[in-house]
């Protein structure tokens, strides 16, 4: 959430900056609400002061033996008028809060202009896209061809946009998770956490999913819970309503979790395969940091996600999202896009974002400044390190062989019992001999 004081004192500047996102701020409604708030608040304070003054007079008149009935009637009347103004003031503040919750974060000055992903700016590339002397298959053809990826079973069990992994492919998926957690905890200094996969509305409001994106969530209404769309929500909310000591910063957490998204509005988009599923898994990186360091940390966190792709020797590129493609809560985002030979293109595998104080203000997440002794808002950041299903897709497509088998990346072999490829040639030979 933006600073309400910024809305009060710099509404036109806020509106101008939001234009980079393509967001049209209703300045007329906000200004009218703010003007009325000032009027009612001033009147409320005047009434409070007058009532207090008259109440003090009652004591003086009573002690001198005078008639206090007129003063009692006036105080009662003032009380009724004061209550009416307090009720109106609370209603105006509620309306302002609803407006503020619907306003996205201001884009950082370094965010490029643009209206869609075609306007994102490439920052760097790593690795060379694989070239094959045969026609590259996509992950669907590879997985179904080996009998290790079953979309029909997923549909029978749940519905469309679900899938079942089996055999060595399920093991490869698990190996990727373990690799990511090991690297981020042992090499990058993150603390692993395991969090609830069901959260309350306050948690989703804190990180910016509610109220604007409720249609994207799975809601268990009778219990008041939501399935998490990403581990960002429960992990970041660990500091909600907390004041962190300066010496404890930065807080660095890594969390593996399932993610659940309704994919509202994505009808007909990425319907083939695992690119856009209702249930998938991620290893999420979250940091809470000193405000002066958040952009330095954004570069660091993005590098941590890149490390996984480099260890897997998967070609990728990093792009800066333009204003029109920026997420609601983010001030700046880098997308990491991995090369998928089956699609002959780069596809997003991680988004790394700095939210500045936007989420912290909604959550009341603060740190205590030792220079002043006062609490101040943290800056929060997160990024996928990585999206596990999309990493699995990338490994399948980049390590495919002409016979449809998939070579196991060197770094994953210790997690895969030393097998060299999927399906495991040794198990297939054993099956034939039996």
ZAMARGU-4260 file (C-alpha; in steps of 0.2 Angstrom, whole numbers, plus 5000, padded with zeros to 4 digits):
<rodrens>
0) 5000/5000/5000 | 5006/5017/4996 | 5009/5030/5010 | 4993/5039/5013 | 5003/5055/5017
5) 5010/5053/4999 | 4992/5053/4992 | 4988/5069/5003 | 5003/5079/4998 | 5008/5073/4981
10) 4992/5066/4972 | 4996/5073/4955 | 5014/5066/4956 | 5008/5049/4961 | 4995/5049/4947
15) 5009/5053/4934 | 5021/5039/4940 | 5007/5027/4939 | 5004/5031/4921 | 5020/5021/4917
20) 5010/5006/4923 | 4995/5011/4912 | 4985/5013/4928 | 4973/5028/4928 | 4971/5035/4946
25) 4954/5042/4950 | 4961/5058/4958 | 4944/5066/4958 | 4937/5053/4970 | 4952/5053/4981
30) 4953/5072/4982 | 4935/5073/4986 | 4936/5060/5000 | 4952/5068/5007 | 4944/5085/5007
35) 4929/5079/5016 | 4940/5069/5028 | 4949/5085/5033 | 4933/5095/5035 | 4925/5081/5046
40) 4941/5078/5056 | 4943/5097/5060 | 4924/5098/5065 | 4926/5082/5076 | 4941/5089/5085
45) 4932/5105/5088 | 4917/5096/5095 | 4928/5085/5106 | 4937/5101/5113 | 4920/5110/5116
50) 4912/5095/5125 | 4928/5094/5136 | 4927/5112/5140 | 4908/5111/5144 | 4912/5096/5155
55) 4924/5105/5165 | 4912/5120/5167 | 4899/5107/5175 | 4911/5104/5189 | 4914/5122/5192
60) 4896/5127/5192 | 4891/5112/5203 | 4904/5117/5216 | 4897/5134/5216 | 4879/5128/5219
65) 4874/5134/5201 | 4861/5125/5190 | 4870/5113/5179 | 4855/5106/5169 | 4858/5117/5154
70) 4876/5112/5153 | 4871/5094/5155 | 4859/5096/5140 | 4872/5105/5130 | 4885/5091/5133
75) 4873/5077/5129 | 4869/5087/5112 | 4887/5089/5109 | 4890/5070/5112 | 4876/5066/5099
80) 4884/5077/5086 | 4901/5071/5090 | 4896/5053/5088 | 4888/5057/5071 | 4904/5065/5065
85) 4915/5051/5072 | 4904/5039/5062 | 4905/5049/5046 | 4924/5051/5048 | 4926/5032/5051
90) 4916/5029/5035 | 4927/5041/5025 | 4943/5033/5031 | 4936/5016/5027 | 4932/5022/5009
95) 4950/5029/5008 | 4957/5013/5014 | 4948/5003/5000 | 4954/5015/4987 | 4972/5014/4994
100) 4971/4995/4994 | 4967/4995/4975 | 4981/5006/4970 | 4997/4997/4964 | 5015/5001/4969
105) 5024/5015/4961 | 5037/5009/4948 | 5055/5013/4952 | 5063/5026/4941 | 5074/5013/4932
110) 5058/5003/4926 | 5057/5005/4907 | 5041/5011/4899 | 5030/5000/4890 | 5013/4992/4890
115) 5016/4973/4888 | 5029/4959/4889 | 5035/4964/4872 | 5042/4980/4879 | 5053/4971/4893
120) 5071/4975/4892 | 5084/4961/4891 | 5098/4963/4903 | 5109/4948/4900 | 5110/4930/4893
125) 5119/4915/4900 | 5123/4899/4890 | 5119/4895/4872 | 5102/4887/4867 | 5104/4868/4863
130) 5105/4863/4845 | 5100/4845/4841 | 5103/4835/4825 | 5085/4829/4826 | 5068/4838/4829
135) 5067/4843/4847 | 5051/4837/4856 | 5042/4847/4870 | 5040/4840/4887 | 5023/4833/4884
140) 5029/4822/4870 | 5044/4817/4880 | 5035/4813/4896 | 5020/4804/4888 | 5031/4795/4876
145) 5040/4788/4891 | 5024/4785/4901 | 5031/4796/4915 | 5019/4811/4913 | 5000/4807/4913
150) 4988/4822/4910 | 4974/4810/4908 | 4976/4803/4925 | 4977/4821/4932 | 4961/4826/4923
155) 4952/4810/4930 | 4958/4814/4948 | 4955/4832/4948 | 4951/4841/4932 | 4960/4850/4918
160) 4977/4858/4922 | 4983/4844/4933 | 4996/4831/4930 | 5003/4815/4937 | 5022/4812/4937
165) 5028/4794/4940 | 5044/4784/4941 | 5061/4793/4938 | 5052/4809/4932 | 5044/4810/4949
170) 5061/4807/4957 | 5069/4820/4945 | 5056/4833/4951 | 5060/4829/4969 | 5079/4830/4966
175) 5077/4847/4959 | 5068/4853/4975 | 5082/4846/4985 | 5096/4853/4975 | 5088/4871/4976
180) 5085/4870/4995 | 5103/4864/4997 | 5111/4877/4987 | 5101/4891/4994 | 5104/4886/5012
185) 5122/4880/5011 | 5129/4893/4998 | 5117/4908/4999 | 5114/4909/5018 | 5095/4907/5018
190) 5085/4899/5032 | 5073/4885/5027 | 5056/4887/5033 | 5040/4876/5032 | 5024/4885/5033
195) 5005/4883/5032 | 4998/4881/5014 | 4982/4888/5020 | 4981/4906/5025 | 4969/4919/5031
200) 4963/4935/5022 | 4974/4946/5032 | 4989/4937/5025 | 4984/4939/5007 | 4980/4957/5010
205) 4997/4960/5017 | 5006/4954/5002 | 4994/4962/4990 | 4984/4947/4983 | 4968/4954/4991
210) 4956/4962/4988 | 4961/4965/4970 | 4965/4947/4964 | 4953/4936/4974 | 4947/4928/4958
215) 4964/4920/4956 | 4963/4911/4972 | 4956/4895/4979 | 4944/4900/4993 | 4938/4888/5007
220) 4924/4900/5011 | 4916/4890/5026 | 4933/4890/5035 | 4939/4907/5030 | 4955/4900/5022
225) 4963/4902/5005 | 4975/4890/4997 | 4992/4899/4995 | 4996/4905/4977 | 5014/4906/4982
230) 5025/4903/4998 | 5028/4922/4997 | 5012/4924/5006 | 5015/4914/5022 | 5033/4917/5023
235) 5032/4936/5021 | 5018/4937/5033 | 5030/4929/5046 | 5035/4947/5050 | 5017/4955/5050
240) 5014/4966/5065 | 5032/4963/5071 | 5046/4975/5075 | 5063/4967/5070 | 5079/4972/5078
245) 5092/4981/5066 | 5105/4968/5070 | 5094/4954/5064 | 5093/4961/5047 | 5092/4955/5034
250) 5080/4940/5036 | 5083/4928/5023 | 5070/4913/5021 | 5069/4899/5008 | 5053/4888/5007
255) 5047/4874/4996 | 5029/4873/4994 | 5014/4869/4983 | 5006/4883/4974 | 4987/4884/4970
260) 4980/4896/4957 | 4964/4897/4948 | 4971/4905/4933 | 4956/4916/4931 | 4957/4925/4914
265) 4969/4913/4906 | 4956/4903/4896 | 4964/4896/4881 | 4982/4901/4886 | 4996/4889/4888
270) 4983/4874/4888 | 4996/4861/4882 | 5007/4854/4896 | 5013/4860/4912 | 5017/4878/4909
275) 5001/4884/4917 | 4994/4872/4930 | 4981/4874/4945 | 4994/4866/4956 | 5013/4867/4955
280) 5028/4868/4966 | 5041/4882/4969 | 5056/4885/4980 | 5053/4903/4985 | 5066/4915/4991
285) 5061/4929/5003 | 5071/4943/5011 | 5066/4957/5023 | 5080/4971/5023 | 5085/4988/5028
290) 5077/5000/5016 | 5093/5008/5010 | 5099/4991/5004 | 5084/4984/4995 | 5090/4987/4977
295) 5107/4980/4981 | 5098/4964/4988 | 5087/4963/4972 | 5103/4960/4962 | 5109/4948/4974
300) 5093/4938/4975 | 5091/4937/4956 | 5109/4930/4956 | 5104/4917/4968 | 5090/4911/4957
305) 5102/4912/4942 | 5114/4900/4951 | 5102/4886/4950 | 5101/4887/4931 | 5119/4889/4929
310) 5122/4873/4940 | 5110/4864/4929 | 5118/4871/4913 | 5102/4878/4907 | 5103/4893/4895
315) 5093/4908/4901 | 5091/4927/4900 | 5086/4940/4912 | 5074/4954/4907 | 5068/4970/4917
320) 5049/4971/4917 | 5042/4987/4909 | 5029/4997/4918 | 5014/4989/4910 | 5020/4971/4914
325) 5024/4975/4932 | 5015/4965/4946 | 5003/4974/4957 | 5014/4975/4972 | 5032/4977/4964
330) 5042/4992/4962 | 5054/4983/4951 | 5055/4965/4944 | 5068/4955/4935 | 5061/4940/4925
335) 5072/4925/4922 | 5067/4916/4906 | 5074/4899/4903 | 5077/4892/4885 | 5064/4878/4880
340) 5069/4869/4864 | 5052/4861/4862 | 5044/4879/4861 | 5060/4887/4853 | 5058/4901/4865
345) 5063/4908/4882 | 5049/4906/4895 | 5048/4913/4913 | 5055/4902/4926 | 5057/4915/4940
350) 5052/4933/4945 | 5062/4942/4957 | 5055/4958/4964 | 5058/4972/4976 | 5042/4978/4984
355) 5050/4992/4994 | 5038/4997/5009 | 5022/4992/4999 | 5019/4975/5007 | 5027/4981/5024
360) 5015/4995/5026 | 5000/4983/5023 | 5007/4971/5036 | 5014/4984/5048 | 5031/4975/5047
365) 5044/4986/5054 | 5062/4987/5060 | 5069/4997/5075 | 5081/5011/5069 | 5094/5012/5082
370) 5098/5030/5078 | 5081/5036/5083 | 5074/5021/5093 | 5059/5022/5082 | 5051/5008/5071
375) 5051/5011/5053 | 5045/5000/5038 | 5055/4986/5031 | 5058/4983/5013 | 5053/4966/5007
380) 5059/4956/4992 | 5055/4939/4984 | 5059/4928/4969 | 5057/4910/4964 | 5073/4900/4966
385) 5065/4892/4955 | 5048/4886/4949 | 5051/4868/4950 | 5039/4862/4937 | 5046/4874/4924
390) 5063/4869/4929 | 5058/4851/4926 | 5051/4855/4909 | 5068/4864/4905 | 5078/4849/4910
395) 5067/4837/4900 | 5068/4848/4884 | 5086/4853/4885 | 5093/4836/4890 | 5083/4826/4878
400) 5090/4813/4866 | 5085/4807/4849 | 5077/4791/4856 | 5066/4801/4868 | 5076/4798/4884
405) 5082/4812/4895 | 5100/4813/4901 | 5101/4818/4920 | 5111/4834/4923 | 5128/4830/4931
410) 5123/4841/4947 | 5107/4830/4949 | 5115/4813/4948 | 5119/4812/4967 | 5101/4815/4970
415) 5095/4802/4957 | 5105/4787/4963 | 5118/4789/4950 | 5107/4785/4935 | 5112/4794/4919
420) 5096/4795/4910 | 5077/4793/4911 | 5070/4781/4908 | 5085/4772/4917 | 5092/4760/4904
425) 5097/4748/4918 | 5079/4746/4924 | 5073/4744/4906 | 5086/4730/4903 | 5081/4721/4919
430) 5063/4722/4913 | 5068/4714/4896 | 5078/4700/4904 | 5064/4696/4916
</rodrens>
